[in-house]
Amino acid sequence: MGDGKEAEVEVRVQPRRADNTVHPLQTESSSRAVPSENYPSDEFRPFRKWIPWMIPTFVVANIAVFLISMYVNNCPNRSDSCVARFLGRFSFQPFKENPLLGPASSTLQRMGALDVKKVVDRHQWWRLISCIWLHAGVFHILANMLSLLFIGIRLEQEFGFIRIGLLYLLSGFGGSLLSALFIRSSISVGASGALFGLLGGMLSELITNWTIYANKFAALLTLVFIIAINLAVGILPHVDNFAHIGGFLSGFLLGFVFLIRPQFGWVSRKNIPLGHRASSKKKKHKTYQYVLWVLSIILLIVGFTVGIVMVARGVNGNERCSWCRYLSCIPTSRWSCRSSPGTCAVRSLLSLSRVLRLSALTFWLTLTDHVTEECQLLLFFSPVIYLRALLHVLQITQRDTLVSLTCQETGKSRNYTLPGATETQIYDLCVDLCR
């Protein structure tokens, strides 16, 4: 509830529009640009209108990635209680495992979900971007894509695909960075961080272009209300509000950089038609717009640099800020903020102990059985050869092995017969057992 990985302008003529321009958040009705008395009103439009194609493309890409995730998940091979089994490979994980109608968490991890351990230990930095294209389920992707269409289409019409595309991707990256600093024990997916970046960009665009809009206070109150409601939802469990906050802050600063408009009365000299003179010698932008632009650039460079360095060093933001965890989840009597699905003790047939480090879970794998005297002597004189031999025997016997899982948090235990069990299978079984 990064999570994931869910807001361009060529000005030809800029007459005064203080009483007529509407913010992208509002719908255009009778408000139209007032043509300058010095120019023919039917030849010039104050701002170019773009044909939106990038946002619909992003929506199609997100849906395609979700379908691929469901195909890779292949629920019938994982469980006998899949939802909508008539869909075959595309059927959903059981409700108790994923109530959003989607794949298993291990599948999302394989597909590129944000897992800070893999980013830090295996240097898989691409997960900071790939996670914004993944979704946990049908309900998740439906909500994000409807929001993206509602917000993104209007912004792309006003500012074009380059600016809005950069705003979307960089905001998603910023949300992933903040999430990686604070969400340490679970994976994160979703485009909501990038969506909050579009909302942040809309807010900063309204501020920096304040003087050209009509009904500006109504637009401001509406926008602040929408942002506040969505951030408030983020304090519920299993929602990555750090991705929302990081995306919003990134988008807010990027809006001052990408979405700046010329001030009243400025006209580009190259667009002045023959026979006309520019009646105004105003600068293209106001002084405060330049100041906000410079400050935002500096803060973005510093913020992204510090964030990348801290993530690379494996810094845990929760240790630096003890109260910050409440920004993502506030525990109540009705729910817990425990982000990890649990820890399982796994018991099998042979004597071996090792630690399996998985994305949202750490398993302590204990394999117990009696060791012969010959094995004890081999262990005493050559422990390396002993371990290799034991691992070889383990691979053979795991073809049909009885495994007992015990959830450390709930105390629940269950036995499974696993022919050649993999780490992914054990991961999914433990997640299901600890729910």
Secondary structure, DSSP 4 states (H G I P E B T S, - for coil): -----------SB----TTT---TTSPPSS------TTS-TTT--SSPPPPP-HHHHHHHHHHHHHHHHHHHH-GGGT-SS-BSGGGGGGPBPPTTT-TTS---HHHHHHHT-B-HHHHHHS--TTHHHHGGG--SSHHHHHHHHHHHHHHHHHHHHHH-HHHHHHHHHHHHHHHHHHHHHH--SS-B--SHHHHHHHHHHHHHHHHHTGGG-SSHHHHHHHHHHHHHHHHHHTTSTT--HHHHHHHHHHHHHHHHHHS----TT-B-GGGPPTT---S----SS-HHHHHHHHHHHHHHHHHHHHHHHHHHTT--HHHH-TTGGGGT----SS-----S---EEEEESS-EEEEEE-SS-EEEEEE-----HHHHHHHHH-HHHHHHHHHHHHHHHGGGEEEEEEETTT--EEEEEETT--HHHHHHHHHHHT-
